[in-house]
Amino acid sequence: MSSTPNHQNFLYLEQMPGGPGSSARSSVRVVVVGDPGTGKSSLISAVAFGTVPKKVPPVHPPTRLPPGFYRDRVPVTVIDTSSRLENKGKNNEKLNNADAEELKKADAVILTYACDQPMSLSSLTSFWLPQLRSLEVKVPIIVAECKSDLRGDPFSVNLKEMMEPITGQFREIDICLQCSAIKMIQVHYIFYSAQKAVLHPVDPLLDRDSLHLKPRFVRAFKRIFFLCDRDKDDALSDAEFNDFWVKCCKAPLKPTEIAAVKRVVQEKQQDGVNGHGVTFKGFITLQALFIGNGRLETTWGVLRKFGYGNDLELRDECLPVPLKLAPDQSVELASEVVEFLCGIFGMYDKDNDGALSPAELEDLFSTAPESPWDEARYRDAGEKTSLGNLTLKGFLSEGTKKTLILQEIPEDGVKEVLSYEEYMATCDVALFVYDSSVEHSWKRTKELLVEVARQGEVSGRGVPCLLIAAKDDLDPCQITVQDSAMVSQEMGIKPPIRVSMIVGDSKIFFRRIVRAAEHPHLNIPETEVGKGRKRYRHLVNNSLMFVSGSAVTIVGLAAYRAYAARRNSN
């Protein structure tokens, strides 16, 4: 990361609060571990009571720092540990079970050593850090050098340089700090750093090895930049930058302050500012400066204000509520949505060739966490040109993608499936596959078809059905051919689809399945009993209509006669 910018220039930017509600967490649990006698319990006493008692308990009871203790207003529960070890074998020790369980529940760990106990420093790498890895404790670790007042000058040693061999080997260490419980040196900052590492984590933002900003973080800020760039000139004017800042911290910036920001950004990134204002490169450079200076709460304040959670995805409450659909329901895109998608397609088709190149497609999704079409099952699903570019038709078929999921149900499992009424309601199409060269295979298929059709008629949830005459490369059984054609005609469904996986084209077969799902009314089979019920209902409905018409006529005639009688009597 870059060096620290002029503090005066960035003083006002540091006023952005982590603030109430800046994180979804309601509490932070911090566990303190380290060698015996390194000052764990004294450190906890100092932060909780502002002093260290003459007689410090061997293990401090769980201590709660109230919501107002730090500015994020999230309470911190501090757990002390005994540091008691258990023998695992000869010269091989491990943490006792109670401490191990506490560490597994931790949100952050403070790992202590004492500056007057050299062995406690070496045990960080020989025991404690390996133990945390073996327990799979994947939380921020704050290394605290306790009793620093014993040095005379507590900060006479460059802790960063001294700890570099350890931090280089154990990247899970978030920060190393010096403290003194007796002198109250950096005691509160130790626990604040633990809380901050949980509420405003660095791992989603920065690759610790390369020190590069992570792609998902950059993409999130690209979306924020686009939302703030109202005139779409690829730069934030002074007014737009001020509006961005007011949205995030509710405090307007003076023109001199905006000029100072632009000056610092341009020092770090020459093309970070142009004639129109702060460019995206400058905008992301500003965030890199915050991170490099440890101002993670500032960056997270922006992200959370624009709806992002710790996974750098938009929180559920910021997204449209999905429709609650019944098992047999589906949704289609409205014409307005299709029109909007066509407009988006045209906007990103920079060369106007009627197709999106991989680069244009990546640009389209550059403000999303990732491209949703990068997965293997979607990557080649849409229609593309000979050059591999996505056509408009293919693009629209991806915003309205239909995924074909086939589930095989063996013959002996059909009875169980049919016994569960809701199961058939979740199916879009039922396929009946039989060996076209074997008469018995067709007879059993016909029985199953009738059984499914009957259940649909009783439940009122008919399922589209297709007959699949498999092994078409073999000599077909003529009785099967004739009977299957007759059955499909009588039951009102499409003739059997003849398929050979050896010599045929399976794409046609799958298209027929999708087409049947799209037009379900054309393939719902009817039994003779079902047809009879339908004719009866039709007859009854017509009769009711006839009777209803007659009743209207009779009532109308009676009303006319009563009216005529009254008129004659007058």
C-alpha positions in Angstrom: 0.0 0.0 0.0 1.1 3.6 -0.4 2.6 5.8 2.3 0.5 7.8 4.8 -0.9 10.9 3.2 -0.7 14.3 4.8 -2.8 14.0 8.0 -4.3 17.5 7.7 -5.7 16.8 4.3 -7.5 13.6 5.5 -8.5 14.8 9.0 -12.1 15.6 7.8 -12.4 12.2 6.1 -11.7 10.4 9.3 -14.8 11.9 10.8 -16.9 9.3 8.9 -18.3 7.1 11.7 -18.4 3.4 11.9 -21.5 4.5 13.7 -24.6 2.7 15.0 -26.0 0.2 12.6 -22.8 0.1 10.5 -22.6 -3.6 11.0 -25.2 -6.3 11.2 -23.4 -7.8 14.2 -25.1 -7.4 17.7 -22.0 -8.4 19.7 -18.3 -9.4 19.4 -16.7 -12.2 21.4 -13.0 -11.8 22.1 -10.9 -14.6 23.6 -7.6 -13.8 25.3 -4.9 -16.5 25.2 -1.2 -16.7 25.9 1.5 -18.3 28.1 0.9 -18.2 31.9 2.1 -15.0 33.5 2.0 -12.9 30.4 -0.6 -10.5 31.8 -3.9 -11.7 30.3 -6.1 -11.2 33.3 -4.4 -7.9 34.2 -5.1 -6.7 30.7 -8.8 -7.5 31.1 -9.0 -5.9 34.5 -7.4 -2.7 33.1 -9.9 -2.4 30.2 -12.9 -3.2 32.3 -12.1 -1.2 35.5 -9.3 1.2 34.4 -6.9 -0.2 36.9 -5.2 -3.5 37.9 -6.0 -4.8 41.4 -3.2 -5.9 43.7 -4.5 -9.5 43.5 -5.4 -10.4 40.0 -7.6 -13.5 39.6 -5.9 -16.5 37.9 -8.8 -16.5 35.3 -10.9 -13.4 35.0 -14.7 -14.1 34.7 -16.4 -13.2 31.4 -16.4 -9.5 31.1 -18.8 -7.4 29.0 -17.8 -4.0 27.6 -21.1 -2.1 27.1 -22.3 -0.8 23.7 -21.2 2.7 24.3 -17.6 1.6 25.2 -16.5 2.1 21.6 -18.0 4.3 18.8 -19.4 1.4 16.8 -21.8 0.8 19.8 -21.5 -3.0 19.6 -20.9 -4.7 23.0 -17.7 -6.7 23.4 -17.6 -9.9 25.6 -14.1 -10.7 26.8 -13.2 -14.3 27.7 -10.1 -15.1 29.7 -8.4 -18.5 29.5 -6.4 -20.5 32.0 -3.6 -21.4 29.6 -3.6 -24.9 31.2 -2.2 -27.5 28.8 -2.9 -31.2 28.5 -0.5 -33.9 27.5 -1.3 -35.4 24.2 1.8 -37.7 24.2 5.4 -37.6 25.1 6.6 -34.0 24.8 3.5 -33.1 22.9 1.0 -30.8 24.5 -2.3 -29.3 23.5 -4.8 -26.8 24.8 -7.3 -28.0 27.4 -10.7 -28.7 26.1 -12.4 -25.8 27.8 -10.1 -23.2 26.3 -10.2 -25.0 22.9 -14.0 -24.7 22.9 -13.9 -21.0 23.8 -11.5 -20.4 20.9 -13.8 -22.1 18.5 -16.6 -19.7 19.5 -14.4 -16.6 19.2 -15.0 -13.7 16.8 -11.4 -12.5 17.5 -8.4 -13.6 19.5 -5.9 -11.6 21.5 -2.7 -13.5 21.7 -0.4 -12.2 24.5 3.3 -12.5 25.3 5.4 -10.6 27.9 8.4 -8.4 26.9 10.3 -9.7 30.0 9.7 -13.4 29.1 11.5 -14.2 25.8 10.1 -17.8 25.9 6.6 -16.4 25.7 7.5 -14.7 22.4 9.0 -17.9 20.9 5.9 -19.9 22.0 3.8 -17.9 19.7 5.2 -19.7 16.7 6.1 -23.0 18.4 2.7 -23.5 20.1 0.0 -20.9 20.0 -0.4 -20.0 16.3 -0.1 -23.7 15.2 -2.7 -24.6 17.8 -5.1 -22.0 16.5 -4.6 -23.4 13.0 -5.2 -27.0 14.1 -8.4 -25.9 15.8 -9.4 -24.1 12.5 -9.9 -20.8 14.3 -10.2 -18.6 11.3 -10.8 -15.2 13.0 -8.6 -12.0 13.3 -5.7 -12.4 15.7 -4.3 -9.4 17.6 -0.8 -10.1 19.0 -0.3 -8.0 22.2 3.1 -7.4 23.8 2.2 -7.0 27.5 4.3 -5.3 30.3 5.9 -2.9 27.7 6.5 -0.5 30.6 9.3 -2.7 31.8 11.4 -1.6 28.8 11.7 1.9 30.3 10.7 3.4 27.0 7.7 1.3 26.0 8.3 2.0 22.3 12.1 1.8 22.1 11.7 -1.4 20.0 10.3 -1.3 16.5 7.6 -3.9 17.0 6.7 -4.1 13.3 10.2 -5.0 12.3 10.6 -7.4 15.2 7.4 -9.2 14.3 7.8 -9.4 10.5 9.2 -13.0 10.5 6.1 -14.1 12.5 3.5 -12.1 10.5 5.1 -13.2 7.3 4.6 -16.9 8.3 1.1 -16.4 9.9 -0.9 -14.1 7.7 -3.9 -14.5 9.9 -2.3 -12.0 12.4 -4.3 -8.8 11.9 -2.0 -6.4 13.9 0.7 -6.4 16.6 0.5 -3.9 19.4 2.4 -3.0 22.6 0.6 -2.3 25.8 0.9 -2.0 29.6 -1.9 -2.8 31.9 -0.2 -1.1 34.9 0.4 2.2 33.0 -2.8 1.9 30.9 -0.8 2.2 27.7 -2.9 1.2 24.6 -5.1 -1.1 26.7 -8.3 0.2 25.2 -6.8 0.2 21.7 -6.0 -3.5 22.0 -9.7 -4.4 22.4 -10.9 -1.7 20.0 -8.6 -3.3 17.4 -10.1 -6.7 18.0 -13.6 -5.3 17.7 -12.7 -3.3 14.6 -11.1 -6.4 13.0 -14.5 -8.2 13.3 -16.8 -5.3 12.4 -14.7 -3.9 9.6 -12.6 -6.9 8.3 -9.7 -6.5 6.0 -9.8 -9.9 4.3 -12.8 -9.2 2.0 -11.0 -6.0 0.8 -7.3 -6.9 0.5 -5.2 -9.8 -0.5 -2.7 -10.1 2.4 -0.1 -11.8 0.3 0.0 -9.5 -2.8 -1.4 -6.4 -1.0 -3.7 -5.9 -4.0 -7.4 -4.9 -3.6 -9.6 -7.9 -4.2 -11.7 -8.0 -7.4 -15.0 -8.2 -5.6 -14.2 -5.1 -3.6 -13.2 -3.2 -6.7 -16.4 -4.3 -8.5 -18.5 -3.1 -5.5 -16.9 0.3 -5.6 -17.4 0.5 -9.4 -21.1 0.2 -8.8 -21.0 2.9 -6.1 -19.0 5.1 -8.5 -21.6 4.6 -11.3 -24.5 5.4 -9.0 -22.8 8.6 -7.9 -21.8 9.7 -11.4 -25.2 11.1 -12.3 -24.2 12.8 -15.6 -22.4 9.6 -16.7 -19.2 11.4 -17.8 -17.0 8.8 -16.0 -15.9 11.3 -13.3 -17.3 12.6 -10.1 -17.6 16.4 -10.2 -17.2 18.4 -7.1 -21.0 18.5 -6.6 -21.3 14.7 -7.2 -18.4 13.9 -4.8 -19.9 16.2 -2.1 -23.3 14.4 -2.5 -21.5 11.1 -2.1 -19.9 12.3 1.1 -23.1 13.7 2.5 -24.9 10.4 1.8 -22.2 8.5 3.7 -21.5 10.7 6.7 -24.2 13.4 6.6 -21.6 16.2 6.5 -21.0 18.5 3.5 -17.4 19.2 2.3 -15.9 22.7 1.8 -14.5 23.4 -1.6 -11.1 23.6 -0.1 -11.5 20.1 1.4 -12.6 18.7 -2.0 -9.6 20.3 -3.6 -7.3 18.8 -1.0 -8.7 15.3 -1.7 -8.2 15.7 -5.4 -4.7 16.9 -4.8 -3.8 13.9 -2.7 -5.5 11.5 -5.1 -3.6 12.9 -8.0 -0.3 12.6 -6.2 -0.9 8.8 -5.9 -2.7 8.3 -9.2 -1.9 10.7 -12.0 -5.1 9.9 -14.0 -7.2 9.8 -10.8 -8.4 13.3 -11.6 -9.3 14.9 -14.9 -11.1 18.0 -16.1 -14.5 16.7 -15.0 -13.5 15.5 -11.5 -12.4 12.3 -9.7 -12.2 9.3 -12.1 -12.9 5.8 -11.1 -9.1 5.1 -10.7 -9.0 8.1 -8.4 -12.1 6.9 -6.5 -10.6 3.4 -5.8 -7.2 4.9 -5.0 -8.9 7.0 -2.3 -10.2 3.7 -0.8 -6.8 2.1 -1.0 -5.4 5.1 1.0 -8.0 4.6 3.7 -7.2 0.8 3.9 -3.4 1.5 3.9 -3.8 3.9 6.8 -6.0 1.5 8.8 -9.2 3.4 8.2 -11.2 0.3 7.4 -14.3 1.7 9.2 -14.4 4.5 6.7 -14.4 2.1 3.7 -16.9 -0.2 5.3 -19.1 2.8 6.2 -19.4 3.5 2.4 -20.0 -0.1 1.5 -22.7 -0.6 4.1 -24.4 2.7 3.2 -24.7 1.3 -0.3 -26.2 -1.9 0.9 -23.2 -4.3 1.1 -22.7 -7.0 3.7 -19.4 -8.6 4.8 -19.4 -10.9 1.7 -19.5 -7.8 -0.5 -22.9 -8.8 -1.9 -26.0 -6.7 -1.6 -27.9 -7.5 1.6 -31.3 -9.2 1.2 -33.2 -6.1 2.3 -31.7 -4.2 -0.6 -33.0 -6.6 -3.2 -36.5 -7.2 -4.5 -38.5 -9.7 -2.4 -38.8 -12.9 -4.5 -42.3 -14.0 -5.3 -43.7 -16.9 -3.3 -44.8 -19.4 -5.9 -46.7 -22.6 -5.6 -44.9 -25.8 -6.8 -46.7 -25.8 -10.1 -46.3 -22.0 -10.8 -43.6 -20.2 -12.8 -42.9 -16.6 -13.8 -42.0 -14.9 -17.1 -40.4 -11.6 -17.8 -42.7 -8.7 -18.5 -42.4 -6.8 -21.8 -41.0 -3.8 -20.0 -38.2 -5.9 -18.6 -37.4 -7.4 -22.0 -37.3 -3.8 -23.4 -34.9 -2.8 -20.6 -32.6 -5.7 -21.3 -32.5 -4.9 -25.0 -31.5 -1.4 -24.0 -28.7 -2.7 -21.8 -27.5 -5.0 -24.6 -27.3 -2.1 -27.0 -25.5 0.1 -24.4 -22.7 -2.4 -24.0 -22.5 -3.5 -27.6 -19.7 -0.9 -28.2 -18.9 -1.9 -31.8 -22.6 -2.2 -32.8 -22.1 -5.6 -34.3 -25.2 -7.1 -32.8 -23.3 -9.3 -30.3 -21.4 -9.0 -27.1 -17.8 -10.0 -27.1 -16.4 -11.6 -23.9 -14.8 -8.2 -23.0 -18.2 -6.4 -23.5 -20.0 -9.0 -21.5 -17.5 -8.7 -18.7 -17.9 -4.9 -18.8 -21.7 -5.4 -18.5 -21.3 -7.4 -15.2 -18.3 -5.4 -13.9 -20.4 -3.9 -11.1 -21.7 -7.3 -9.9 -19.7 -9.5 -7.5 -19.0 -11.9 -10.4 -20.5 -12.6 -13.8 -23.4 -15.0 -13.2 -22.7 -16.6 -16.5 -19.2 -17.7 -15.8 -20.3 -21.1 -14.4 -19.7 -24.0 -16.8 -23.4 -24.9 -17.1 -24.3 -21.3 -18.2 -21.2 -20.4 -20.1 -22.2 -22.0 -23.4 -26.0 -22.0 -23.0 -26.9 -19.0 -25.1 -26.8 -18.6 -28.8 -23.4 -17.2 -30.1 -21.9 -16.1 -33.3 -19.1 -18.0 -35.1 -16.7 -15.8 -33.3 -18.1 -16.8 -29.9 -19.9 -13.6 -29.2 -23.3 -13.6 -27.5 -26.2 -12.6 -29.7 -29.2 -10.6 -28.5 -31.4 -13.7 -28.8 -28.9 -15.6 -26.7 -28.7 -12.7 -24.2 -32.4 -12.7 -23.7 -32.6 -16.5 -23.4 -29.9 -16.1 -20.5 -32.1 -13.2 -18.4 -35.1 -15.9 -19.2 -32.9 -19.1 -19.0 -34.7 -22.4 -18.7 -32.6 -25.1 -17.1 -33.6 -28.6 -18.0 -33.3 -31.0 -15.0 -34.0 -34.6 -15.7 -34.7 -37.0 -12.8 -34.8 -40.7 -13.4 -37.5 -42.7 -11.6 -37.2 -46.5 -11.9 -40.3 -48.5 -12.6 -40.5 -49.8 -9.0 -40.4 -46.2 -7.7 -43.4 -44.8 -9.6 -45.9 -46.0 -7.0 -44.1 -44.1 -4.2 -43.9 -41.0 -6.3 -47.6 -41.1 -7.2 -48.5 -41.5 -3.6 -47.1 -38.0 -2.9 -49.6 -35.7 -4.6 -47.4 -32.6 -4.3 -44.5 -34.3 -6.1 -46.2 -34.4 -9.5 -47.2 -30.7 -9.1 -43.5 -29.8 -9.1 -42.9 -31.5 -12.4 -43.2 -29.6 -15.7 -43.1 -32.7 -17.9 -43.3 -36.5 -17.3 -41.4 -38.6 -19.8 -42.3 -42.2 -20.4 -39.3 -44.0 -21.9 -39.7 -47.5 -23.4 -37.8 -49.9 -25.6 -39.5 -49.6 -29.0 -38.3 -53.1 -30.0 -39.9 -54.8 -27.0 -43.7 -55.2 -26.8 -43.7 -55.8 -23.0 -41.8 -52.5 -22.4 -44.5 -50.6 -24.2 -47.4 -52.4 -22.3 -45.9 -51.4 -18.9 -45.4 -47.9 -20.1 -49.0 -47.6 -21.2 -50.1 -48.8 -17.8 -48.0 -46.1 -16.1 -49.2 -43.4 -18.5 -52.9 -44.2 -17.7 -52.1 -44.3 -13.9 -50.5 -40.8 -14.1 -53.3 -39.4 -16.2 -55.9 -40.7 -13.7 -54.1 -39.1 -10.8 -54.0 -35.8 -12.6 -57.7 -36.0 -13.3 -58.6 -36.7 -9.7 -56.3 -34.1 -8.2 -56.9 -31.5 -10.9 -53.2 -31.2 -11.5 -52.6 -32.8 -14.9 -49.0 -33.2 -16.0 -47.8 -32.8 -19.6 -46.7 -36.3 -20.8 -44.3 -37.3 -23.6 -43.8 -40.8 -24.9 -40.2 -41.6 -25.7 -39.7 -44.6 -28.1 -36.0 -45.4 -27.4 -33.5 -47.6 -29.3 -34.9 -46.4 -32.7 -31.8 -47.8 -34.4 -33.2 -51.4 -33.7 -36.0 -53.1 -35.6 -39.2 -51.7 -34.0 -42.0 -54.0 -32.8 -44.9 -53.3 -35.2 -47.6 -54.0 -32.6 -45.9 -51.4 -30.3 -45.7 -48.9 -33.1 -49.4 -49.2 -34.0 -50.7 -49.3 -30.4 -48.6 -46.4 -29.2 -49.8 -44.2 -32.1 -53.4 -45.2 -31.3 -53.0 -44.6 -27.5 -51.5 -41.1 -28.0 -54.3 -40.1 -30.3 -57.0 -41.4 -28.0 -55.4 -39.7 -24.9 -54.9 -36.4 -26.8 -51.1 -36.2 -26.6 -48.3 -36.0 -29.2 -47.1 -39.2 -31.0 -44.1 -40.9 -29.5 -40.8 -39.3 -30.0 -38.5 -41.8 -31.7 -34.9 -41.5 -30.3 -31.6 -43.3 -30.8 -28.7 -42.1 -28.7 -26.4 -44.0 -31.1 -27.3 -42.5 -34.4 -29.7 -39.7 -33.6 -29.4 -36.0 -32.6 -30.2 -35.6 -28.9 -30.6 -31.8 -29.2 -33.9 -32.3 -31.0 -35.1 -34.5 -28.2 -34.3 -32.0 -25.5 -36.0 -29.2 -27.5 -39.2 -31.2 -27.6 -39.1 -31.6 -23.8 -38.7 -27.8 -23.3 -41.5 -27.1 -25.9 -43.8 -29.4 -24.0 -43.1 -27.5 -20.8 -43.7 -24.2 -22.5 -47.1 -25.4 -23.9 -48.4 -27.8 -21.2 -52.0 -27.8 -22.4 -51.1 -29.6 -25.6 -49.7 -32.7 -23.8 -51.9 -33.5 -20.8 -53.4 -37.0 -21.3 -57.0 -37.9 -20.8 -58.5 -41.2 -20.0 -62.0 -42.3 -21.1 -63.3 -41.7 -17.6 -61.8 -38.2 -17.6 -63.3 -37.5 -21.0 -66.7 -38.6 -19.7 -66.4 -36.3 -16.7 -65.5 -33.4 -19.0 -68.5 -34.2 -21.2 -70.8 -34.3 -18.2 -69.5 -31.0 -16.8 -69.9 -29.5 -20.2 -73.5 -30.8 -20.4 -74.4 -29.5 -16.9 -72.9 -26.1 -17.6 -74.9 -25.8 -20.8 -78.1 -26.9 -19.0 -77.5 -24.3 -16.3 -77.1 -21.7 -18.9 -80.4 -22.7 -20.6 -82.3 -22.8 -17.3 -80.8 -19.5 -16.2 -81.9 -17.9 -19.5 -85.4 -19.3 -19.1 -85.7 -18.1 -15.6 -84.8 -14.6 -16.8 -87.5 -14.8 -19.4 -90.2 -16.0 -17.0 -89.3 -13.4 -14.4 -89.3 -10.7 -17.0 -92.8 -11.7 -18.3 -94.2 -11.8 -14.8 -92.9 -8.3 -14.1 -94.4 -7.0 -17.3 -97.8 -8.4 -16.5 -97.7 -6.9 -13.0 -96.8 -3.5 -14.5 -99.5 -3.8 -17.1 -102.2 -4.6 -14.4 -101.2 -1.6 -12.3 -101.4 0.7 -15.3 -104.9 -0.6 -16.3 -106.2 -0.2 -12.8 -105.2 3.4 -12.8 
